[in-house]
């Protein structure tokens, strides 16, 4: 079962956050130079921070090291190509994407 993700993009900072859970963040781990993973108290991924909008998400590392379910990785694969491409041309500020529906924040 795929969970509902919320993607927030800050075009001013050239960064994005993919929220994968409503749980509080207990720990943050840097998995690449441009990608941080937030874990809840049970070490389940709560979110992924992209320090650059066009940063590559390390899908295999998420599966192997962070134990992200394959359905969630497939959702991330669908989101990822559109983050940098879509928001490069949008106006400055923060934009929020909820399950693919675009809303302003």
C-alpha positions in Angstrom: 0.0 0.0 0.0 1.4 3.4 -1.0 1.2 6.2 1.5 0.1 9.7 0.8 3.2 11.9 0.3 3.4 15.7 0.6 6.1 17.5 -1.4 7.1 21.0 -0.4 9.4 22.9 -2.8 11.2 26.1 -1.9 12.4 27.5 -5.2 14.2 30.4 -3.4 16.4 27.9 -1.5 16.4 25.4 -4.4 15.4 22.7 -2.0 12.5 20.2 -1.5 11.0 18.1 1.3 9.1 14.9 0.7 7.0 14.1 3.8 6.2 10.4 3.9 4.6 10.3 7.4 2.9 12.5 10.0 5.2 11.1 12.7 7.7 13.3 14.5 11.3 13.2 13.3 13.6 11.6 15.9 16.8 11.4 13.8 18.2 12.7 10.5 20.8 10.9 8.5 22.7 12.3 5.5 22.7 9.6 2.8 24.4 11.7 0.1 25.8 15.2 -0.1 22.4 16.5 -1.2 19.9 14.1 0.4 18.9 13.8 4.1 16.5 11.2 5.4 14.4 11.8 8.5 13.4 8.8 10.7 10.7 8.6 13.4 11.3 7.0 16.8 10.9 3.5 15.3 13.4 4.2 12.6 10.8 4.4 9.9 11.4 7.0 7.2 9.3 10.1 7.9 10.6 12.3 5.1 13.4 13.0 2.6 15.0 16.4 2.2 16.6 17.4 -1.1 19.2 20.1 -0.5 19.0 20.7 -4.3 15.8 20.4 -6.2 17.5 18.4 -8.9 19.4 16.1 -6.4 19.4 12.4 -7.3 17.4 10.3 -4.8 19.4 7.2 -4.0 16.6 4.7 -4.5 18.6 1.6 -3.9 20.2 3.0 -0.7 16.7 3.8 0.6 15.7 0.2 0.0 18.9 -1.4 1.4 19.8 1.0 4.2 16.6 2.7 5.2 14.2 -0.1 4.6 11.8 2.0 2.5 9.0 -0.2 1.1 9.2 -0.8 -2.7 5.8 0.7 -3.3 7.0 3.9 -1.6 10.2 3.9 -3.7 8.0 3.6 -6.9 6.0 6.6 -5.7 9.3 8.5 -5.2 10.5 7.5 -8.6 7.3 9.1 -10.1 7.7 12.3 -8.1 11.4 12.8 -8.6 11.7 13.6 -12.3 9.0 16.3 -12.0 10.3 18.1 -8.9 13.2 19.9 -10.6 11.7 20.1 -14.0 8.4 21.5 -13.0 9.5 24.0 -10.3 12.5 25.5 -12.1 10.2 27.8 -14.1 7.8 28.6 -11.3 7.9 31.8 -9.3 10.0 32.1 -6.2 8.6 30.9 -2.9 7.3 27.7 -1.5 4.9 25.4 -3.4 3.2 22.3 -2.0 2.3 19.2 -3.9 -0.1 16.7 -2.3 -0.5 13.4 -4.1 0.2 15.2 -7.4 -2.3 18.0 -6.8 -0.6 21.4 -6.8 -1.5 23.9 -4.1 0.2 27.1 -2.9 1.5 27.3 0.7 
